[in-house]
């Protein structure tokens, strides 16, 4: 009949030639078969084939149009915003990720896991606060409380009252002192006076404790040793967001 072992091996009698294979985003075959073309009739734009319907189904099932838009927006806006501790900007993209196929798209999955980890941290915020205390990062508790409101998971008054005991912690008070020193350095950061402002800030941070004050001081010392005033200024400019950034990278996102 004009067919042999190779035809049988590749199932040509079943699928015919030409033969199309439609892959899902998980790389599995979603549809395979004869596109329905006819001999002697050239394909023209607008002509339907047997591929059209499974392709439409796949686009709808995987929400591929939404996924394409989300990936572009996340890379341009959502991801950088989250990395800088700006939850206001990142949150709509994080919520949208829950509607998309996170199991097979790593970037979507990462966003989903981060949001769920944050929700879990807020659901057990009393335990979360204890962990922050152990890490010298209690100054991040107000950030968590603010994020809770933004996620419509506000901390009740009783729990908030319990959390305020951490505000008496030395690391919490020292970060408040550090923020004041940073603001003074920022005001004094003028042409020709940058090194003096940097040295004064480093000296003010020297006796302070806690994850954020100590971390900032260490990075500023490194910038001073390298003579990198541009990096030092960057550290100063983002210092107020330091607790939020720390939560993004070391805690809330797992």
ChimeraX commands (.cxc) that place a marker at each C-alpha (Angstrom):
marker #1 position 0.00,0.00,0.00 radius 0.5
marker #1 position 3.06,2.26,-0.30 radius 0.5
marker #1 position 3.93,2.23,3.40 radius 0.5
marker #1 position 6.56,0.39,5.39 radius 0.5
marker #1 position 8.15,0.09,8.83 radius 0.5
marker #1 position 8.97,3.79,9.07 radius 0.5
marker #1 position 5.38,4.76,8.34 radius 0.5
marker #1 position 4.18,2.42,11.06 radius 0.5
marker #1 position 6.87,3.55,13.53 radius 0.5
marker #1 position 5.86,7.23,13.22 radius 0.5
marker #1 position 2.12,6.47,13.00 radius 0.5
marker #1 position 1.75,8.07,9.59 radius 0.5
marker #1 position -1.39,6.04,8.78 radius 0.5
marker #1 position -3.01,7.55,11.88 radius 0.5
marker #1 position -1.84,11.17,11.63 radius 0.5
marker #1 position -1.14,11.52,7.88 radius 0.5
marker #1 position 1.25,14.01,6.31 radius 0.5
marker #1 position 1.71,16.91,6.63 radius 0.5
marker #1 position 1.45,16.50,10.38 radius 0.5
marker #1 position 1.40,19.16,13.07 radius 0.5
marker #1 position 2.30,18.90,16.74 radius 0.5
marker #1 position 0.98,21.52,19.20 radius 0.5
marker #1 position 3.02,21.69,22.40 radius 0.5
marker #1 position 1.64,22.93,25.69 radius 0.5
marker #1 position 3.79,25.30,27.79 radius 0.5
marker #1 position 4.85,22.29,29.90 radius 0.5
marker #1 position 6.37,20.84,26.69 radius 0.5
marker #1 position 3.82,18.04,26.50 radius 0.5
marker #1 position 1.92,17.32,23.31 radius 0.5
marker #1 position -1.49,18.97,23.53 radius 0.5
marker #1 position -2.68,18.03,20.04 radius 0.5
marker #1 position -1.23,16.13,17.10 radius 0.5
marker #1 position -2.61,15.40,13.70 radius 0.5
marker #1 position -3.47,16.23,10.13 radius 0.5
marker #1 position -4.11,19.98,9.68 radius 0.5
marker #1 position -6.78,19.18,7.10 radius 0.5
marker #1 position -5.09,20.73,4.07 radius 0.5
marker #1 position -6.21,19.60,0.60 radius 0.5
marker #1 position -3.97,18.69,-2.32 radius 0.5
marker #1 position -3.82,21.42,-4.93 radius 0.5
marker #1 position -5.47,24.06,-2.72 radius 0.5
marker #1 position -2.86,26.51,-1.34 radius 0.5
marker #1 position -3.41,27.74,2.22 radius 0.5
marker #1 position -4.51,31.38,2.48 radius 0.5
marker #1 position -4.78,33.66,5.53 radius 0.5
marker #1 position -8.15,33.14,7.20 radius 0.5
marker #1 position -8.58,29.53,6.13 radius 0.5
marker #1 position -9.50,27.19,9.00 radius 0.5
marker #1 position -7.63,24.01,9.82 radius 0.5
marker #1 position -7.99,21.20,12.32 radius 0.5
marker #1 position -5.36,22.95,14.44 radius 0.5
marker #1 position -7.41,26.10,15.07 radius 0.5
marker #1 position -9.79,24.74,17.69 radius 0.5
marker #1 position -7.21,22.98,19.91 radius 0.5
marker #1 position -5.04,26.09,19.68 radius 0.5
marker #1 position -7.93,28.29,20.85 radius 0.5
marker #1 position -8.64,25.84,23.67 radius 0.5
marker #1 position -5.02,25.88,24.79 radius 0.5
marker #1 position -4.88,29.68,24.75 radius 0.5
marker #1 position -8.00,29.89,26.90 radius 0.5
marker #1 position -7.09,27.06,29.28 radius 0.5
marker #1 position -3.60,28.38,29.99 radius 0.5
marker #1 position -4.67,32.04,29.72 radius 0.5
marker #1 position -1.75,32.58,27.38 radius 0.5
marker #1 position -2.67,36.12,26.39 radius 0.5
marker #1 position -2.88,37.19,30.03 radius 0.5
marker #1 position 0.33,35.28,30.74 radius 0.5
marker #1 position 2.22,37.08,27.98 radius 0.5
marker #1 position 1.08,40.48,29.25 radius 0.5
marker #1 position 1.85,39.57,32.86 radius 0.5
marker #1 position 5.38,38.35,32.11 radius 0.5
marker #1 position 6.22,41.57,30.29 radius 0.5
marker #1 position 4.70,43.77,33.02 radius 0.5
marker #1 position 6.31,41.77,35.84 radius 0.5
marker #1 position 9.77,42.07,34.32 radius 0.5
marker #1 position 9.33,45.78,33.63 radius 0.5
marker #1 position 7.44,46.92,36.75 radius 0.5
marker #1 position 6.27,44.30,39.24 radius 0.5
marker #1 position 9.53,42.45,39.84 radius 0.5
marker #1 position 11.75,45.56,40.18 radius 0.5
marker #1 position 9.15,47.15,42.49 radius 0.5
marker #1 position 9.10,44.12,44.77 radius 0.5
marker #1 position 12.90,43.98,44.80 radius 0.5
marker #1 position 12.95,47.57,46.06 radius 0.5
marker #1 position 10.39,46.84,48.79 radius 0.5
marker #1 position 7.59,48.70,46.99 radius 0.5
marker #1 position 4.63,46.41,47.68 radius 0.5
marker #1 position 2.11,49.05,46.52 radius 0.5
marker #1 position 3.34,48.74,42.95 radius 0.5
marker #1 position 4.06,45.00,43.03 radius 0.5
marker #1 position 0.84,43.83,44.70 radius 0.5
marker #1 position -1.52,43.96,41.67 radius 0.5
marker #1 position 0.95,41.82,39.70 radius 0.5
marker #1 position 1.37,39.41,42.61 radius 0.5
marker #1 position -2.39,38.95,42.89 radius 0.5
marker #1 position -2.76,38.49,39.13 radius 0.5
marker #1 position -0.12,35.74,39.22 radius 0.5
marker #1 position -2.54,33.55,41.20 radius 0.5
marker #1 position -4.74,33.29,38.09 radius 0.5
marker #1 position -1.86,32.03,35.94 radius 0.5
marker #1 position -0.15,28.61,35.52 radius 0.5
marker #1 position 2.56,28.90,38.16 radius 0.5
marker #1 position 3.41,25.20,38.15 radius 0.5
marker #1 position 4.82,25.33,34.65 radius 0.5
marker #1 position 6.01,28.97,34.41 radius 0.5
marker #1 position 8.83,29.52,36.95 radius 0.5
marker #1 position 8.51,33.31,37.10 radius 0.5
marker #1 position 4.79,33.07,37.85 radius 0.5
marker #1 position 5.43,30.32,40.39 radius 0.5
marker #1 position 8.02,32.45,42.19 radius 0.5
marker #1 position 5.55,35.34,42.50 radius 0.5
marker #1 position 2.81,33.03,43.76 radius 0.5
marker #1 position 5.08,31.44,46.38 radius 0.5
marker #1 position 6.27,34.84,47.61 radius 0.5
marker #1 position 2.74,36.11,48.07 radius 0.5
marker #1 position 1.60,32.94,49.83 radius 0.5
marker #1 position 4.65,33.04,52.12 radius 0.5
marker #1 position 3.80,36.62,53.06 radius 0.5
marker #1 position 0.17,35.70,53.73 radius 0.5
marker #1 position 1.34,32.84,55.93 radius 0.5
marker #1 position 3.71,35.14,57.81 radius 0.5
marker #1 position 0.84,37.56,58.46 radius 0.5
marker #1 position -1.56,34.81,59.46 radius 0.5
marker #1 position 0.90,33.78,62.19 radius 0.5
marker #1 position 2.29,37.26,62.80 radius 0.5
marker #1 position 2.97,36.62,66.49 radius 0.5
marker #1 position 5.33,33.78,65.55 radius 0.5
marker #1 position 6.73,35.92,62.75 radius 0.5
marker #1 position 7.56,38.68,65.24 radius 0.5
marker #1 position 9.41,36.22,67.47 radius 0.5
marker #1 position 11.53,35.12,64.51 radius 0.5
marker #1 position 12.25,38.73,63.59 radius 0.5
marker #1 position 13.31,39.35,67.18 radius 0.5
marker #1 position 15.73,36.43,67.03 radius 0.5
marker #1 position 17.26,37.91,63.89 radius 0.5
marker #1 position 17.53,41.43,65.26 radius 0.5
marker #1 position 15.02,42.60,62.67 radius 0.5
marker #1 position 12.08,43.76,64.83 radius 0.5
marker #1 position 12.20,47.14,63.07 radius 0.5
marker #1 position 10.47,45.36,60.19 radius 0.5
marker #1 position 7.30,44.74,62.23 radius 0.5
marker #1 position 5.69,48.09,61.24 radius 0.5
marker #1 position 6.35,47.17,57.60 radius 0.5
marker #1 position 4.56,43.86,58.08 radius 0.5
marker #1 position 1.63,45.65,59.73 radius 0.5
marker #1 position 1.42,48.02,56.77 radius 0.5
marker #1 position 1.59,45.13,54.30 radius 0.5
marker #1 position -1.17,43.36,56.23 radius 0.5
marker #1 position -3.50,46.30,55.63 radius 0.5
marker #1 position -2.64,46.32,51.95 radius 0.5
marker #1 position -3.48,42.63,51.67 radius 0.5
marker #1 position -6.77,43.14,53.54 radius 0.5
marker #1 position -5.38,41.03,56.38 radius 0.5
marker #1 position -5.17,43.70,59.09 radius 0.5
marker #1 position -3.67,42.74,62.45 radius 0.5
marker #1 position -6.30,42.96,65.20 radius 0.5
marker #1 position -5.84,45.35,68.12 radius 0.5
marker #1 position -5.08,42.64,70.65 radius 0.5
marker #1 position -2.30,41.13,68.53 radius 0.5
marker #1 position -0.98,44.57,67.62 radius 0.5
marker #1 position -0.81,45.41,71.31 radius 0.5
marker #1 position 1.30,42.32,71.90 radius 0.5
marker #1 position 3.59,43.22,69.01 radius 0.5
marker #1 position 4.27,46.69,70.41 radius 0.5
marker #1 position 6.35,45.18,73.18 radius 0.5
marker #1 position 9.00,44.61,70.53 radius 0.5
marker #1 position 9.12,48.37,69.95 radius 0.5
marker #1 position 11.03,48.65,73.22 radius 0.5
marker #1 position 13.70,46.33,71.85 radius 0.5
marker #1 position 17.15,47.87,71.49 radius 0.5
marker #1 position 17.34,46.91,67.80 radius 0.5
marker #1 position 14.04,48.70,67.15 radius 0.5
marker #1 position 15.13,51.89,68.94 radius 0.5
marker #1 position 18.54,51.81,67.31 radius 0.5
marker #1 position 17.02,51.63,63.83 radius 0.5
marker #1 position 15.02,54.78,64.61 radius 0.5
marker #1 position 18.30,56.46,65.55 radius 0.5
marker #1 position 19.88,55.17,62.36 radius 0.5
marker #1 position 17.07,56.62,60.25 radius 0.5
marker #1 position 17.61,60.05,61.81 radius 0.5
marker #1 position 21.36,59.82,61.15 radius 0.5
marker #1 position 20.67,58.83,57.53 radius 0.5
marker #1 position 18.38,61.82,57.02 radius 0.5
marker #1 position 21.07,64.13,58.41 radius 0.5
marker #1 position 23.65,62.60,56.09 radius 0.5
marker #1 position 21.34,63.02,53.12 radius 0.5
marker #1 position 20.88,66.71,53.89 radius 0.5
marker #1 position 24.60,67.17,54.32 radius 0.5
marker #1 position 25.47,65.33,51.10 radius 0.5
marker #1 position 26.63,68.31,49.07 radius 0.5
marker #1 position 29.41,68.79,46.53 radius 0.5
marker #1 position 32.78,68.59,48.26 radius 0.5
marker #1 position 31.21,67.45,51.55 radius 0.5
marker #1 position 30.26,63.90,50.64 radius 0.5
marker #1 position 33.14,62.20,52.46 radius 0.5
marker #1 position 32.54,64.20,55.63 radius 0.5
marker #1 position 28.83,63.33,55.57 radius 0.5
marker #1 position 29.65,59.68,55.01 radius 0.5
marker #1 position 32.19,59.56,57.85 radius 0.5
marker #1 position 29.75,61.25,60.22 radius 0.5
marker #1 position 27.03,58.75,59.32 radius 0.5
marker #1 position 29.35,55.77,59.79 radius 0.5
marker #1 position 30.38,57.11,63.18 radius 0.5
marker #1 position 26.73,57.59,64.20 radius 0.5
marker #1 position 25.95,54.00,63.20 radius 0.5
marker #1 position 28.95,52.52,64.99 radius 0.5
marker #1 position 27.30,51.89,68.40 radius 0.5
marker #1 position 23.92,50.85,67.02 radius 0.5
marker #1 position 22.67,47.25,67.04 radius 0.5
marker #1 position 20.24,45.20,65.00 radius 0.5
marker #1 position 20.14,43.68,61.54 radius 0.5
marker #1 position 19.42,46.91,59.68 radius 0.5
marker #1 position 21.74,49.36,61.46 radius 0.5
marker #1 position 24.62,46.88,61.50 radius 0.5
marker #1 position 24.07,45.85,57.90 radius 0.5
marker #1 position 23.93,49.44,56.69 radius 0.5
marker #1 position 27.07,50.35,58.62 radius 0.5
marker #1 position 28.96,47.36,57.19 radius 0.5
marker #1 position 28.01,48.23,53.61 radius 0.5
marker #1 position 28.86,51.91,54.11 radius 0.5
marker #1 position 32.24,50.93,55.55 radius 0.5
marker #1 position 32.86,48.86,52.43 radius 0.5
marker #1 position 31.86,51.75,50.17 radius 0.5
marker #1 position 34.15,54.12,52.11 radius 0.5
marker #1 position 37.08,51.70,51.88 radius 0.5
marker #1 position 36.58,51.42,48.12 radius 0.5
marker #1 position 36.13,55.18,47.74 radius 0.5
marker #1 position 32.78,54.50,46.09 radius 0.5
marker #1 position 30.73,57.56,47.00 radius 0.5
marker #1 position 28.08,56.76,44.39 radius 0.5
marker #1 position 27.33,53.42,46.05 radius 0.5
marker #1 position 27.34,55.05,49.47 radius 0.5
marker #1 position 24.74,57.57,48.26 radius 0.5
marker #1 position 22.63,54.73,46.86 radius 0.5
marker #1 position 22.71,53.02,50.27 radius 0.5
marker #1 position 21.68,56.27,51.95 radius 0.5
marker #1 position 18.83,56.87,49.50 radius 0.5
marker #1 position 17.34,53.41,49.98 radius 0.5
marker #1 position 18.01,53.14,53.72 radius 0.5
marker #1 position 14.40,53.88,54.71 radius 0.5
marker #1 position 13.27,50.91,52.61 radius 0.5
marker #1 position 15.88,48.61,54.12 radius 0.5
marker #1 position 13.47,46.68,56.41 radius 0.5
marker #1 position 11.06,46.13,53.49 radius 0.5
marker #1 position 13.85,45.00,51.16 radius 0.5
marker #1 position 15.17,42.67,53.85 radius 0.5
marker #1 position 11.71,41.11,54.24 radius 0.5
marker #1 position 11.47,40.58,50.49 radius 0.5
marker #1 position 14.78,38.73,50.26 radius 0.5
marker #1 position 15.22,37.08,53.65 radius 0.5
marker #1 position 11.88,36.48,55.21 radius 0.5
marker #1 position 8.45,37.01,53.68 radius 0.5
marker #1 position 9.36,35.31,50.42 radius 0.5
marker #1 position 10.82,32.21,52.06 radius 0.5
marker link #1:1,2 radius 0.2
marker link #1:2,3 radius 0.2
marker link #1:3,4 radius 0.2
marker link #1:4,5 radius 0.2
marker link #1:5,6 radius 0.2
marker link #1:6,7 radius 0.2
marker link #1:7,8 radius 0.2
marker link #1:8,9 radius 0.2
marker link #1:9,10 radius 0.2
marker link #1:10,11 radius 0.2
marker link #1:11,12 radius 0.2
marker link #1:12,13 radius 0.2
marker link #1:13,14 radius 0.2
marker link #1:14,15 radius 0.2
marker link #1:15,16 radius 0.2
marker link #1:16,17 radius 0.2
marker link #1:17,18 radius 0.2
marker link #1:18,19 radius 0.2
marker link #1:19,20 radius 0.2
marker link #1:20,21 radius 0.2
marker link #1:21,22 radius 0.2
marker link #1:22,23 radius 0.2
marker link #1:23,24 radius 0.2
marker link #1:24,25 radius 0.2
marker link #1:25,26 radius 0.2
marker link #1:26,27 radius 0.2
marker link #1:27,28 radius 0.2
marker link #1:28,29 radius 0.2
marker link #1:29,30 radius 0.2
marker link #1:30,31 radius 0.2
marker link #1:31,32 radius 0.2
marker link #1:32,33 radius 0.2
marker link #1:33,34 radius 0.2
marker link #1:34,35 radius 0.2
marker link #1:35,36 radius 0.2
marker link #1:36,37 radius 0.2
marker link #1:37,38 radius 0.2
marker link #1:38,39 radius 0.2
marker link #1:39,40 radius 0.2
marker link #1:40,41 radius 0.2
marker link #1:41,42 radius 0.2
marker link #1:42,43 radius 0.2
marker link #1:43,44 radius 0.2
marker link #1:44,45 radius 0.2
marker link #1:45,46 radius 0.2
marker link #1:46,47 radius 0.2
marker link #1:47,48 radius 0.2
marker link #1:48,49 radius 0.2
marker link #1:49,50 radius 0.2
marker link #1:50,51 radius 0.2
marker link #1:51,52 radius 0.2
marker link #1:52,53 radius 0.2
marker link #1:53,54 radius 0.2
marker link #1:54,55 radius 0.2
marker link #1:55,56 radius 0.2
marker link #1:56,57 radius 0.2
marker link #1:57,58 radius 0.2
marker link #1:58,59 radius 0.2
marker link #1:59,60 radius 0.2
marker link #1:60,61 radius 0.2
marker link #1:61,62 radius 0.2
marker link #1:62,63 radius 0.2
marker link #1:63,64 radius 0.2
marker link #1:64,65 radius 0.2
marker link #1:65,66 radius 0.2
marker link #1:66,67 radius 0.2
marker link #1:67,68 radius 0.2
marker link #1:68,69 radius 0.2
marker link #1:69,70 radius 0.2
marker link #1:70,71 radius 0.2
marker link #1:71,72 radius 0.2
marker link #1:72,73 radius 0.2
marker link #1:73,74 radius 0.2
marker link #1:74,75 radius 0.2
marker link #1:75,76 radius 0.2
marker link #1:76,77 radius 0.2
marker link #1:77,78 radius 0.2
marker link #1:78,79 radius 0.2
marker link #1:79,80 radius 0.2
marker link #1:80,81 radius 0.2
marker link #1:81,82 radius 0.2
marker link #1:82,83 radius 0.2
marker link #1:83,84 radius 0.2
marker link #1:84,85 radius 0.2
marker link #1:85,86 radius 0.2
marker link #1:86,87 radius 0.2
marker link #1:87,88 radius 0.2
marker link #1:88,89 radius 0.2
marker link #1:89,90 radius 0.2
marker link #1:90,91 radius 0.2
marker link #1:91,92 radius 0.2
marker link #1:92,93 radius 0.2
marker link #1:93,94 radius 0.2
marker link #1:94,95 radius 0.2
marker link #1:95,96 radius 0.2
marker link #1:96,97 radius 0.2
marker link #1:97,98 radius 0.2
marker link #1:98,99 radius 0.2
marker link #1:99,100 radius 0.2
marker link #1:100,101 radius 0.2
marker link #1:101,102 radius 0.2
marker link #1:102,103 radius 0.2
marker link #1:103,104 radius 0.2
marker link #1:104,105 radius 0.2
marker link #1:105,106 radius 0.2
marker link #1:106,107 radius 0.2
marker link #1:107,108 radius 0.2
marker link #1:108,109 radius 0.2
marker link #1:109,110 radius 0.2
marker link #1:110,111 radius 0.2
marker link #1:111,112 radius 0.2
marker link #1:112,113 radius 0.2
marker link #1:113,114 radius 0.2
marker link #1:114,115 radius 0.2
marker link #1:115,116 radius 0.2
marker link #1:116,117 radius 0.2
marker link #1:117,118 radius 0.2
marker link #1:118,119 radius 0.2
marker link #1:119,120 radius 0.2
marker link #1:120,121 radius 0.2
marker link #1:121,122 radius 0.2
marker link #1:122,123 radius 0.2
marker link #1:123,124 radius 0.2
marker link #1:124,125 radius 0.2
marker link #1:125,126 radius 0.2
marker link #1:126,127 radius 0.2
marker link #1:127,128 radius 0.2
marker link #1:128,129 radius 0.2
marker link #1:129,130 radius 0.2
marker link #1:130,131 radius 0.2
marker link #1:131,132 radius 0.2
marker link #1:132,133 radius 0.2
marker link #1:133,134 radius 0.2
marker link #1:134,135 radius 0.2
marker link #1:135,136 radius 0.2
marker link #1:136,137 radius 0.2
marker link #1:137,138 radius 0.2
marker link #1:138,139 radius 0.2
marker link #1:139,140 radius 0.2
marker link #1:140,141 radius 0.2
marker link #1:141,142 radius 0.2
marker link #1:142,143 radius 0.2
marker link #1:143,144 radius 0.2
marker link #1:144,145 radius 0.2
marker link #1:145,146 radius 0.2
marker link #1:146,147 radius 0.2
marker link #1:147,148 radius 0.2
marker link #1:148,149 radius 0.2
marker link #1:149,150 radius 0.2
marker link #1:150,151 radius 0.2
marker link #1:151,152 radius 0.2
marker link #1:152,153 radius 0.2
marker link #1:153,154 radius 0.2
marker link #1:154,155 radius 0.2
marker link #1:155,156 radius 0.2
marker link #1:156,157 radius 0.2
marker link #1:157,158 radius 0.2
marker link #1:158,159 radius 0.2
marker link #1:159,160 radius 0.2
marker link #1:160,161 radius 0.2
marker link #1:161,162 radius 0.2
marker link #1:162,163 radius 0.2
marker link #1:163,164 radius 0.2
marker link #1:164,165 radius 0.2
marker link #1:165,166 radius 0.2
marker link #1:166,167 radius 0.2
marker link #1:167,168 radius 0.2
marker link #1:168,169 radius 0.2
marker link #1:169,170 radius 0.2
marker link #1:170,171 radius 0.2
marker link #1:171,172 radius 0.2
marker link #1:172,173 radius 0.2
marker link #1:173,174 radius 0.2
marker link #1:174,175 radius 0.2
marker link #1:175,176 radius 0.2
marker link #1:176,177 radius 0.2
marker link #1:177,178 radius 0.2
marker link #1:178,179 radius 0.2
marker link #1:179,180 radius 0.2
marker link #1:180,181 radius 0.2
marker link #1:181,182 radius 0.2
marker link #1:182,183 radius 0.2
marker link #1:183,184 radius 0.2
marker link #1:184,185 radius 0.2
marker link #1:185,186 radius 0.2
marker link #1:186,187 radius 0.2
marker link #1:187,188 radius 0.2
marker link #1:188,189 radius 0.2
marker link #1:189,190 radius 0.2
marker link #1:190,191 radius 0.2
marker link #1:191,192 radius 0.2
marker link #1:192,193 radius 0.2
marker link #1:193,194 radius 0.2
marker link #1:194,195 radius 0.2
marker link #1:195,196 radius 0.2
marker link #1:196,197 radius 0.2
marker link #1:197,198 radius 0.2
marker link #1:198,199 radius 0.2
marker link #1:199,200 radius 0.2
marker link #1:200,201 radius 0.2
marker link #1:201,202 radius 0.2
marker link #1:202,203 radius 0.2
marker link #1:203,204 radius 0.2
marker link #1:204,205 radius 0.2
marker link #1:205,206 radius 0.2
marker link #1:206,207 radius 0.2
marker link #1:207,208 radius 0.2
marker link #1:208,209 radius 0.2
marker link #1:209,210 radius 0.2
marker link #1:210,211 radius 0.2
marker link #1:211,212 radius 0.2
marker link #1:212,213 radius 0.2
marker link #1:213,214 radius 0.2
marker link #1:214,215 radius 0.2
marker link #1:215,216 radius 0.2
marker link #1:216,217 radius 0.2
marker link #1:217,218 radius 0.2
marker link #1:218,219 radius 0.2
marker link #1:219,220 radius 0.2
marker link #1:220,221 radius 0.2
marker link #1:221,222 radius 0.2
marker link #1:222,223 radius 0.2
marker link #1:223,224 radius 0.2
marker link #1:224,225 radius 0.2
marker link #1:225,226 radius 0.2
marker link #1:226,227 radius 0.2
marker link #1:227,228 radius 0.2
marker link #1:228,229 radius 0.2
marker link #1:229,230 radius 0.2
marker link #1:230,231 radius 0.2
marker link #1:231,232 radius 0.2
marker link #1:232,233 radius 0.2
marker link #1:233,234 radius 0.2
marker link #1:234,235 radius 0.2
marker link #1:235,236 radius 0.2
marker link #1:236,237 radius 0.2
marker link #1:237,238 radius 0.2
marker link #1:238,239 radius 0.2
marker link #1:239,240 radius 0.2
marker link #1:240,241 radius 0.2
marker link #1:241,242 radius 0.2
marker link #1:242,243 radius 0.2
marker link #1:243,244 radius 0.2
marker link #1:244,245 radius 0.2
marker link #1:245,246 radius 0.2
marker link #1:246,247 radius 0.2
marker link #1:247,248 radius 0.2
marker link #1:248,249 radius 0.2
marker link #1:249,250 radius 0.2
marker link #1:250,251 radius 0.2
marker link #1:251,252 radius 0.2
marker link #1:252,253 radius 0.2
marker link #1:253,254 radius 0.2
view
